[in-house]
């Protein structure tokens, strides 16, 4: 692989190749049908304290898987059915998160067999998850090769600038230079909680309270006592 993030193939258990008419006869299989499963739940309480926000971001980091399976092949690889696109294969899935979360990384893996392809790449919307070159021709019924090192790396928030839709439809695209047979692809969504934005509470302005005015006590004028006349005693 010439890319640090390229997928590394490893043959799983039970991958004993069987020859016969299906060994190299995948060209007419078509893309077939597919099914989809996804699970994810994480619910965290609100808070606006600095300590709690940091804690919620840490505790809120989690992942969920979206697995797509394919059918149409004439035998089995990876223990199940498969599809053999000659150049590209795309499907959509619905993200299960709510607006309270952000996606900051996406990883991927797939199980299948390269057949005639020497190059393969995968992306989600406009976000590349990596590619691998130099694939060796392997195209037998019963093959079970897992490629599991595709990684977008930290992208801050995949919903910003990469067209990722939180809670909506997103497109996964597999691209190869020739025929490749894929039984399943798994996209792993790495997400974390977003701290809620709090609107400050504005307290009402209280009007000043006026103290009552104290009335002035009137000044009392002195009372003039009458002057007593002398009493003349009898002689």
Backbone as CSV, one residue per row, in Angstrom:
resi,resn,N_x,N_y,N_z,CA_x,CA_y,CA_z,C_x,C_y,C_z
1,UNK,0.838,-1.194,0.000,0.000,0.000,0.000,0.869,1.237,0.000
2,UNK,0.510,2.266,-0.718,1.309,3.480,-0.765,0.679,4.590,0.046
3,UNK,-0.300,4.273,0.826,-0.976,5.284,1.641,-0.908,4.836,3.089
4,UNK,-0.524,5.730,3.993,-0.387,5.355,5.403,-1.679,4.840,5.980
5,UNK,-2.813,5.239,5.377,-4.096,4.818,5.899,-4.689,3.671,5.102
6,UNK,-3.902,3.080,4.209,-4.461,2.092,3.292,-4.899,0.844,4.036
7,UNK,-5.869,0.137,3.468,-6.366,-1.087,4.074,-5.347,-2.195,3.947
8,UNK,-5.292,-3.054,4.954,-4.380,-4.180,4.954,-5.205,-5.448,4.953
9,UNK,-5.036,-6.276,3.953,-5.853,-7.481,3.846,-5.345,-8.575,4.752
10,UNK,-6.275,-9.312,5.313,-5.895,-10.488,6.096,-6.952,-11.550,5.845
11,UNK,-6.490,-12.743,5.578,-7.417,-13.819,5.275,-7.987,-14.368,6.566
12,UNK,-9.296,-14.437,6.653,-9.945,-14.939,7.844,-9.967,-16.449,7.861
13,UNK,-10.505,-16.990,8.945,-10.578,-18.431,9.093,-11.528,-19.028,8.074
14,UNK,-11.256,-20.244,7.700,-12.139,-20.959,6.797,-12.042,-20.497,5.365
15,UNK,-11.025,-19.729,5.016,-10.925,-19.199,3.662,-10.223,-20.139,2.714
16,UNK,-10.650,-21.375,2.625,-10.016,-22.315,1.707,-10.658,-22.171,0.350
17,UNK,-9.893,-21.726,-0.599,-10.432,-21.451,-1.919,-10.878,-22.713,-2.638
18,UNK,-11.961,-22.604,-3.365,-12.465,-23.711,-4.160,-12.506,-23.258,-5.605
19,UNK,-11.994,-24.085,-6.503,-11.953,-23.695,-7.907,-13.288,-23.940,-8.576
20,UNK,-13.283,-24.257,-9.833,-14.536,-24.567,-10.503,-15.041,-23.383,-11.296
21,UNK,-16.296,-23.462,-11.717,-16.830,-22.438,-12.631,-16.926,-21.063,-12.035
22,UNK,-16.894,-20.963,-10.704,-17.029,-19.650,-10.076,-15.683,-19.010,-9.772
23,UNK,-14.591,-19.696,-10.049,-13.289,-19.172,-9.676,-13.015,-17.822,-10.307
24,UNK,-13.374,-17.625,-11.572,-13.128,-16.352,-12.239,-14.365,-15.880,-12.989
25,UNK,-15.516,-16.344,-12.604,-16.710,-16.036,-13.374,-17.653,-15.078,-12.710
26,UNK,-17.156,-13.937,-12.208,-18.002,-13.003,-11.468,-18.536,-11.864,-12.319
27,UNK,-18.152,-11.764,-13.565,-18.450,-10.566,-14.359,-19.942,-10.346,-14.541
28,UNK,-20.736,-11.398,-14.586,-22.157,-11.241,-14.874,-23.045,-11.284,-13.643
29,UNK,-22.454,-11.175,-12.471,-23.251,-11.312,-11.257,-24.109,-10.091,-10.983
30,UNK,-23.660,-8.917,-11.393,-24.433,-7.690,-11.148,-24.258,-7.195,-9.723
31,UNK,-24.863,-6.072,-9.454,-24.723,-5.460,-8.131,-25.637,-6.095,-7.097
32,UNK,-26.755,-6.670,-7.502,-27.612,-7.376,-6.570,-28.353,-6.463,-5.618
33,UNK,-28.911,-7.072,-4.579,-29.652,-6.337,-3.568,-28.789,-6.162,-2.334
34,UNK,-29.275,-5.371,-1.388,-28.521,-5.198,-0.151,-29.486,-4.966,1.000
35,UNK,-28.958,-5.148,2.196,-29.721,-4.842,3.402,-28.878,-3.951,4.282
36,UNK,-29.495,-3.335,5.266,-28.796,-2.338,6.084,-29.208,-2.437,7.546
37,UNK,-28.217,-2.349,8.417,-28.513,-2.295,9.848,-27.640,-1.236,10.478
38,UNK,-28.152,-0.556,11.490,-27.379,0.444,12.219,-27.957,0.589,13.609
39,UNK,-27.077,0.707,14.607,-27.541,0.904,15.969,-26.712,1.988,16.624
40,UNK,-27.370,2.850,17.407,-26.651,3.877,18.148,-27.576,4.600,19.086
41,UNK,-27.221,4.643,20.369,-27.930,5.498,21.306,-26.948,5.980,22.358
42,UNK,-27.042,7.228,22.716,-26.275,7.789,23.818,-26.973,9.061,24.232
43,UNK,-27.373,9.123,25.489,-28.115,10.272,25.957,-27.430,10.819,27.201
44,UNK,-27.076,12.084,27.183,-26.363,12.708,28.284,-27.125,13.921,28.793
45,UNK,-27.037,14.233,30.088,-27.758,15.372,30.647,-27.135,16.698,30.234
46,UNK,-27.961,17.752,30.293,-27.473,19.096,29.989,-26.735,19.684,31.179
47,UNK,-25.826,20.559,30.907,-25.148,21.320,31.946,-24.408,22.454,31.272
48,UNK,-24.161,23.539,31.989,-23.424,24.643,31.382,-22.183,25.009,32.177
49,UNK,-21.794,24.188,33.169,-20.574,24.484,33.903,-19.378,24.059,33.065
50,UNK,-18.252,24.768,33.228,-17.055,24.461,32.452,-16.587,23.037,32.699
51,UNK,-16.580,22.613,33.942,-16.134,21.260,34.282,-17.050,20.214,33.667
52,UNK,-18.340,20.464,33.714,-19.287,19.486,33.195,-19.220,19.404,31.674
53,UNK,-19.002,20.546,31.010,-18.885,20.544,29.556,-17.711,19.671,29.131
54,UNK,-16.553,19.843,29.783,-15.386,19.029,29.466,-15.635,17.564,29.730
55,UNK,-16.315,17.279,30.815,-16.632,15.902,31.156,-17.567,15.284,30.147
56,UNK,-18.571,16.056,29.684,-19.532,15.535,28.725,-18.868,15.251,27.384
57,UNK,-17.930,16.094,26.967,-17.231,15.848,25.711,-16.436,14.556,25.780
58,UNK,-15.804,14.305,26.947,-15.027,13.092,27.113,-15.936,11.877,27.173
59,UNK,-16.956,11.921,28.034,-17.855,10.797,28.190,-18.724,10.594,26.957
60,UNK,-18.941,11.672,26.185,-19.822,11.580,25.035,-19.165,10.968,23.814
61,UNK,-17.859,10.681,23.838,-17.208,10.095,22.680,-17.562,8.612,22.587
62,UNK,-18.130,8.216,21.464,-18.561,6.841,21.281,-18.603,6.537,19.788
63,UNK,-18.959,5.307,19.449,-19.040,4.901,18.050,-20.306,4.079,17.807
64,UNK,-20.722,4.034,16.552,-21.722,3.056,16.139,-21.376,2.584,14.733
65,UNK,-21.821,1.381,14.377,-21.514,0.784,13.085,-22.717,0.807,12.155
66,UNK,-22.441,1.044,10.893,-23.440,0.901,9.835,-22.897,-0.153,8.867
67,UNK,-23.549,-1.310,8.811,-23.070,-2.411,7.977,-23.990,-2.645,6.792
68,UNK,-23.393,-2.701,5.617,-24.128,-2.939,4.381,-23.710,-4.304,3.829
69,UNK,-24.674,-5.160,3.527,-24.362,-6.451,2.918,-24.880,-6.466,1.482
70,UNK,-24.252,-7.285,0.647,-24.578,-7.309,-0.773,-24.918,-8.726,-1.214
71,UNK,-25.623,-8.839,-2.323,-25.978,-10.152,-2.851,-25.959,-10.134,-4.369
72,UNK,-25.996,-11.303,-4.954,-25.980,-11.419,-6.402,-24.925,-12.376,-6.900
73,UNK,-23.972,-12.730,-6.028,-22.902,-13.630,-6.437,-23.387,-15.063,-6.588
74,UNK,-22.593,-15.874,-7.323,-23.002,-17.238,-7.615,-22.611,-18.260,-6.576
75,UNK,-21.776,-17.880,-5.601,-21.418,-18.803,-4.517,-21.318,-17.984,-3.239
76,UNK,-20.394,-18.272,-2.363,-20.252,-17.468,-1.148,-18.805,-17.055,-0.945
77,UNK,-18.619,-15.834,-0.449,-17.338,-15.381,0.082,-17.648,-14.705,1.408
78,UNK,-16.702,-14.733,2.314,-16.905,-14.223,3.676,-18.105,-14.917,4.330
79,UNK,-18.398,-16.122,3.894,-19.485,-16.890,4.491,-20.865,-16.426,4.113
80,UNK,-20.975,-15.531,3.115,-22.287,-15.005,2.748,-22.298,-14.643,1.272
81,UNK,-23.321,-13.956,0.826,-23.419,-13.550,-0.578,-22.598,-12.291,-0.832
82,UNK,-22.530,-11.858,-2.072,-21.661,-10.740,-2.424,-22.094,-10.125,-3.738
83,UNK,-21.462,-9.012,-4.083,-21.681,-8.342,-5.357,-20.324,-8.050,-5.973
84,UNK,-20.259,-7.993,-7.301,-18.974,-7.804,-7.982,-19.014,-6.615,-8.947
85,UNK,-18.935,-5.395,-8.436,-18.906,-4.227,-9.329,-17.597,-4.196,-10.112
86,UNK,-17.642,-3.625,-11.302,-16.431,-3.561,-12.129,-15.661,-2.262,-11.945
87,UNK,-16.285,-1.237,-11.383,-15.574,0.037,-11.214,-15.953,0.726,-9.909
88,UNK,-17.243,0.920,-9.676,-17.653,1.612,-8.461,-18.952,1.015,-7.934
89,UNK,-19.141,1.176,-6.653,-20.343,0.700,-5.984,-20.700,1.727,-4.917
90,UNK,-21.920,2.211,-4.921,-22.332,3.237,-3.956,-23.651,2.839,-3.307
91,UNK,-23.811,3.225,-2.061,-25.077,3.023,-1.357,-25.235,4.142,-0.343
92,UNK,-26.429,4.340,0.112,-26.697,5.371,1.110,-27.152,4.738,2.414
93,UNK,-26.898,5.428,3.500,-27.402,5.014,4.810,-27.836,6.260,5.561
94,UNK,-28.700,6.078,6.531,-29.210,7.203,7.311,-28.507,7.259,8.661
95,UNK,-27.855,8.376,8.909,-27.193,8.584,10.191,-28.238,8.589,11.301
96,UNK,-27.897,7.991,12.451,-28.864,7.850,13.539,-28.687,8.867,14.656
97,UNK,-27.763,9.826,14.484,-27.509,10.803,15.536,-28.509,11.953,15.479
98,UNK,-28.509,12.749,16.542,-29.346,13.946,16.586,-28.449,15.176,16.553
99,UNK,-29.070,16.330,16.537,-28.312,17.585,16.440,-27.452,17.838,17.676
100,UNK,-27.612,17.059,18.725,-26.799,17.241,19.927,-25.429,16.603,19.844
101,UNK,-25.083,16.017,18.678,-23.801,15.333,18.534,-23.082,15.795,17.278
102,UNK,-21.772,15.533,17.223,-20.983,15.833,16.037,-20.131,14.612,15.692
103,UNK,-19.889,14.412,14.408,-19.045,13.319,13.930,-17.640,13.868,13.728
104,UNK,-16.641,13.241,14.357,-15.291,13.772,14.255,-14.319,12.795,13.592
105,UNK,-14.799,11.593,13.244,-13.934,10.618,12.596,-14.804,9.506,12.000
106,UNK,-14.368,8.943,10.878,-15.081,7.826,10.265,-14.055,6.776,9.847
107,UNK,-14.298,5.523,10.198,-13.430,4.438,9.780,-14.265,3.408,9.015
108,UNK,-13.574,2.527,8.290,-14.300,1.566,7.463,-13.546,0.254,7.343
109,UNK,-14.288,-0.814,7.066,-13.700,-2.109,6.751,-14.607,-2.811,5.755
110,UNK,-14.064,-3.790,5.026,-14.892,-4.559,4.118,-14.355,-5.972,4.019
111,UNK,-15.226,-6.878,3.664,-14.830,-8.270,3.506,-15.199,-8.704,2.092
112,UNK,-14.261,-9.320,1.405,-14.498,-9.747,0.043,-13.247,-10.331,-0.566
113,UNK,-13.089,-10.156,-1.868,-11.907,-10.644,-2.564,-11.631,-9.726,-3.761
114,UNK,-10.352,-9.413,-4.038,-10.031,-8.414,-5.064,-10.367,-8.821,-6.491
115,UNK,-10.361,-10.109,-6.799,-10.527,-10.554,-8.193,-9.523,-9.831,-9.089
116,UNK,-9.969,-9.033,-10.057,-9.044,-8.412,-11.016,-8.540,-7.039,-10.563
117,UNK,-9.063,-6.488,-9.485,-8.694,-5.129,-9.068,-7.310,-5.109,-8.423
118,UNK,-6.565,-4.054,-8.716,-5.286,-3.823,-8.042,-5.341,-2.570,-7.173
119,UNK,-6.427,-1.802,-7.318,-6.594,-0.548,-6.555,-8.021,-0.490,-6.032
120,UNK,-8.174,-0.005,-4.794,-9.506,0.147,-4.210,-9.481,1.334,-3.252
121,UNK,-10.577,2.119,-3.232,-10.685,3.287,-2.348,-12.108,3.381,-1.839
122,UNK,-12.261,4.062,-0.714,-13.590,4.227,-0.129,-13.733,5.650,0.405
123,UNK,-14.940,6.191,0.280,-15.209,7.540,0.777,-16.632,7.603,1.298
124,UNK,-16.871,8.577,2.173,-18.225,8.887,2.642,-18.496,10.329,2.241
125,UNK,-19.471,10.519,1.355,-19.703,11.829,0.750,-18.389,12.315,0.141
126,UNK,-17.884,13.462,0.547,-16.626,13.951,-0.012,-15.426,13.669,0.890
127,UNK,-15.621,12.873,1.926,-14.541,12.575,2.869,-13.887,11.243,2.508
128,UNK,-12.607,11.291,2.111,-11.875,10.076,1.760,-11.440,9.333,3.017
129,UNK,-11.664,8.019,3.022,-11.236,7.191,4.158,-9.952,6.434,3.842
130,UNK,-9.435,6.586,2.630,-8.180,5.941,2.278,-8.313,5.026,1.087
131,UNK,-7.183,4.444,0.671,-7.150,3.569,-0.484,-6.031,2.550,-0.314
132,UNK,-6.028,1.551,-1.166,-4.970,0.542,-1.148,-4.601,0.211,-2.587
133,UNK,-3.325,0.027,-2.860,-2.854,-0.355,-4.193,-2.073,-1.655,-4.094
134,UNK,-1.823,-2.254,-5.220,-1.032,-3.477,-5.247,-1.785,-4.707,-4.785
135,UNK,-3.120,-4.702,-4.929,-3.893,-5.886,-4.561,-3.502,-7.067,-5.442
136,UNK,-3.415,-8.230,-4.846,-3.058,-9.440,-5.583,-4.322,-10.164,-6.033
137,UNK,-4.334,-10.646,-7.256,-5.507,-11.318,-7.794,-5.852,-12.540,-6.948
138,UNK,-7.012,-12.481,-6.342,-7.579,-13.598,-5.599,-9.053,-13.598,-5.924
139,UNK,-9.570,-14.660,-6.474,-10.950,-14.642,-6.925,-11.522,-16.059,-6.867
140,UNK,-11.689,-16.564,-5.667,-12.174,-17.926,-5.494,-13.383,-17.954,-4.587
141,UNK,-14.290,-18.867,-4.861,-15.390,-19.087,-3.926,-14.797,-19.503,-2.585
142,UNK,-15.409,-19.019,-1.517,-14.926,-19.349,-0.182,-13.881,-18.385,0.344
143,UNK,-13.454,-17.414,-0.466,-12.484,-16.440,0.032,-13.081,-15.640,1.192
144,UNK,-12.220,-15.207,2.093,-12.658,-14.471,3.281,-11.548,-13.511,3.667
145,UNK,-11.416,-12.426,2.914,-10.335,-11.464,3.146,-10.930,-10.176,3.704
146,UNK,-10.428,-9.757,4.851,-10.938,-8.560,5.530,-9.929,-7.424,5.393
147,UNK,-10.402,-6.268,4.938,-9.589,-5.055,4.861,-10.164,-4.078,5.876
148,UNK,-9.372,-3.728,6.869,-9.967,-3.005,7.998,-9.138,-1.827,8.503
149,UNK,-8.388,-1.161,7.647,-7.553,-0.050,8.112,-7.894,1.276,7.451
150,UNK,-9.100,1.424,6.950,-9.479,2.680,6.299,-9.949,3.672,7.346
151,UNK,-9.341,4.852,7.351,-9.527,5.774,8.471,-9.430,7.211,7.986
152,UNK,-10.465,8.011,8.257,-10.424,9.418,7.860,-9.454,10.225,8.703
153,UNK,-9.098,9.679,9.884,-8.325,10.477,10.826,-9.205,11.545,11.448
154,UNK,-8.658,12.311,12.387,-9.424,13.376,13.026,-9.797,14.437,11.995
155,UNK,-11.059,14.739,11.880,-11.508,15.755,10.922,-12.253,16.879,11.636
156,UNK,-12.049,17.000,12.945,-12.672,18.040,13.765,-14.171,17.823,13.844
157,UNK,-14.853,17.944,12.723,-16.279,17.643,12.683,-16.626,17.336,11.231
158,UNK,-16.910,16.062,10.953,-17.159,15.651,9.576,-18.396,16.305,8.979
159,UNK,-19.236,16.891,9.840,-20.429,17.562,9.312,-20.097,18.970,8.808
160,UNK,-18.863,19.422,9.028,-18.438,20.740,8.552,-17.433,20.571,7.417
161,UNK,-17.827,20.951,6.211,-16.901,20.939,5.093,-16.859,19.640,4.307
162,UNK,-17.430,18.559,4.839,-17.396,17.284,4.129,-18.780,16.833,3.698
163,UNK,-19.774,17.654,3.943,-21.111,17.321,3.491,-21.786,16.214,4.273
164,UNK,-21.258,15.881,5.445,-21.876,14.817,6.237,-23.170,15.334,6.860
165,UNK,-24.197,14.496,6.848,-25.500,14.906,7.346,-25.836,14.181,8.635
166,UNK,-25.841,14.925,9.754,-26.259,14.362,11.031,-27.755,14.065,10.961
167,UNK,-28.127,12.825,11.267,-29.541,12.463,11.270,-30.164,12.326,9.891
168,UNK,-29.323,12.334,8.829,-29.863,12.256,7.477,-29.112,11.268,6.614
169,UNK,-29.326,11.345,5.310,-28.760,10.396,4.358,-27.325,10.750,3.989
170,UNK,-26.449,9.741,3.944,-25.056,9.890,3.543,-24.700,8.780,2.565
171,UNK,-23.750,9.039,1.673,-23.404,8.094,0.614,-22.007,7.524,0.803
172,UNK,-21.917,6.199,0.775,-20.638,5.488,0.830,-20.314,5.031,-0.582
173,UNK,-19.086,5.326,-1.047,-18.699,4.965,-2.409,-17.427,4.130,-2.403
174,UNK,-17.503,2.976,-3.039,-16.346,2.098,-3.235,-15.898,2.251,-4.680
175,UNK,-14.591,2.481,-4.885,-14.054,2.673,-6.227,-12.894,1.710,-6.452
176,UNK,-12.876,1.055,-7.602,-11.777,0.143,-7.931,-11.419,0.300,-9.405
177,UNK,-10.232,-0.214,-9.787,-9.790,-0.093,-11.173,-10.224,-1.272,-12.026
178,UNK,-10.859,-2.266,-11.409,-11.366,-3.407,-12.148,-12.362,-4.146,-11.256
179,UNK,-12.739,-5.346,-11.674,-13.753,-6.076,-10.922,-13.257,-6.477,-9.540
180,UNK,-14.131,-6.240,-8.549,-13.840,-6.596,-7.171,-15.128,-7.149,-6.566
181,UNK,-15.028,-8.154,-5.720,-16.225,-8.772,-5.141,-16.296,-8.442,-3.652
182,UNK,-17.415,-7.859,-3.254,-17.580,-7.379,-1.885,-18.809,-8.024,-1.267
183,UNK,-18.634,-8.630,-0.101,-19.761,-9.236,0.621,-20.393,-8.241,1.580
184,UNK,-19.564,-7.416,2.235,-20.109,-6.449,3.194,-19.122,-5.313,3.407
185,UNK,-19.666,-4.159,3.763,-18.851,-3.008,4.157,-19.416,-2.460,5.461
186,UNK,-18.522,-2.107,6.370,-18.934,-1.550,7.655,-18.304,-0.183,7.840
187,UNK,-19.146,0.810,8.047,-18.693,2.169,8.347,-18.861,2.389,9.841
188,UNK,-17.798,2.824,10.506,-17.862,3.110,11.938,-17.830,4.618,12.144
189,UNK,-18.888,5.137,12.756,-19.018,6.571,13.002,-18.527,6.892,14.400
190,UNK,-17.533,7.765,14.499,-17.017,8.221,15.792,-17.662,9.578,16.086
191,UNK,-18.314,9.696,17.215,-19.053,10.928,17.498,-18.904,11.318,18.966
192,UNK,-19.296,12.538,19.265,-19.255,13.029,20.645,-20.374,14.042,20.848
193,UNK,-20.702,14.231,22.113,-21.772,15.166,22.455,-21.287,16.604,22.284
194,UNK,-22.197,17.460,21.886,-21.906,18.892,21.797,-22.465,19.559,23.048
195,UNK,-21.633,20.364,23.711,-22.108,21.077,24.897,-23.183,22.068,24.484
196,UNK,-24.303,22.106,25.197,-25.374,23.035,24.815,-24.949,24.487,25.000
197,UNK,-25.435,25.352,24.132,-25.186,26.785,24.256,-26.266,27.386,25.143
198,UNK,-25.843,27.992,26.199,-26.786,28.568,27.155,-26.995,30.051,26.906
199,UNK,-28.231,30.486,26.968,-28.556,31.905,26.873,-28.528,32.490,28.280
200,UNK,-27.715,33.524,28.496,-27.651,34.067,29.855,-28.994,34.629,30.297
201,UNK,-29.288,34.458,31.578,-30.526,34.992,32.151,-30.293,36.426,32.597
202,UNK,-31.085,37.358,32.075,-30.943,38.775,32.420,-31.931,39.089,33.532
203,UNK,-31.396,39.526,34.668,-32.244,39.873,35.790,-32.889,41.231,35.550
204,UNK,-34.127,41.403,35.967,-34.782,42.702,35.765,-34.117,43.790,36.590
205,UNK,-34.117,45.031,36.052,-33.567,46.174,36.777,-34.620,46.687,37.755
206,UNK,-34.243,46.745,39.006,-35.184,47.194,40.037,-35.114,48.699,40.190
207,UNK,-36.266,49.350,40.217,-36.311,50.796,40.445,-35.929,51.079,41.897
208,UNK,-35.189,52.185,42.152,-34.793,52.489,43.533,-36.026,52.767,44.408
209,UNK,-35.919,52.300,45.648,-37.017,52.524,46.602,-36.787,53.843,47.330
210,UNK,-37.815,54.765,47.345,-37.677,56.056,48.016,-38.168,55.946,49.445
211,UNK,-37.363,56.503,50.341,-37.771,56.539,51.742,-38.781,57.668,51.934
212,UNK,-39.747,57.487,52.813,-40.726,58.572,53.045,-40.069,59.805,53.659
213,UNK,-40.601,61.021,53.316,-40.079,62.277,53.876,-40.672,62.487,55.281
214,UNK,-39.794,62.734,56.273,-40.241,62.941,57.667,-40.664,64.400,57.840
215,UNK,-41.857,64.620,58.334,-42.344,65.994,58.550,-41.619,66.645,59.715
216,UNK,-41.445,67.987,59.625,-40.734,68.745,60.671,-41.660,69.023,61.851
217,UNK,-41.153,68.757,63.049,-41.941,69.028,64.269,-41.965,70.540,64.502
218,UNK,-43.146,71.161,64.693,-43.193,72.632,64.883,-42.499,73.062,66.178
219,UNK,-41.885,74.270,66.146,-41.227,74.826,67.348,-42.294,75.448,68.253
220,UNK,-42.303,75.028,69.505,-43.303,75.527,70.456,-42.841,76.869,71.040
221,UNK,-43.730,77.844,71.018,-43.414,79.133,71.645,-43.581,79.026,73.161
222,UNK,-42.703,79.712,73.919,-42.829,79.632,75.395,-44.131,80.320,75.891
223,UNK,-44.710,79.715,76.850,-45.944,80.272,77.430,-45.589,81.283,78.531
224,UNK,-46.114,82.525,78.386,-45.811,83.570,79.393,-46.766,83.439,80.569
225,UNK,-46.191,83.232,81.739,-47.030,83.115,82.941,-47.456,84.528,83.408
226,UNK,-48.654,84.664,83.869,-49.091,86.003,84.370,-48.302,86.427,85.600
227,UNK,-48.039,87.716,85.706,-47.341,88.260,86.894,-48.343,88.451,88.042
228,UNK,-48.070,87.851,89.131,-49.002,87.929,90.273,-48.885,89.321,90.968
229,UNK,-49.982,89.904,91.206,-49.987,91.202,91.928,-49.761,90.965,93.418
230,UNK,-49.035,91.876,94.097,-48.798,91.666,95.558,-50.131,91.845,96.339
231,UNK,-50.267,90.994,97.264,-51.454,91.065,98.137,-51.148,91.974,99.332
232,UNK,-52.005,93.017,99.532,-51.787,93.948,100.690,-52.412,93.346,101.919
233,UNK,-51.566,93.062,102.859,-52.070,92.505,104.125,-52.723,93.618,104.920
234,UNK,-53.762,93.342,105.655,-54.373,94.388,106.517,-53.395,94.881,107.581
235,UNK,-53.571,96.120,107.932,-52.688,96.682,108.958,-53.215,96.206,110.295
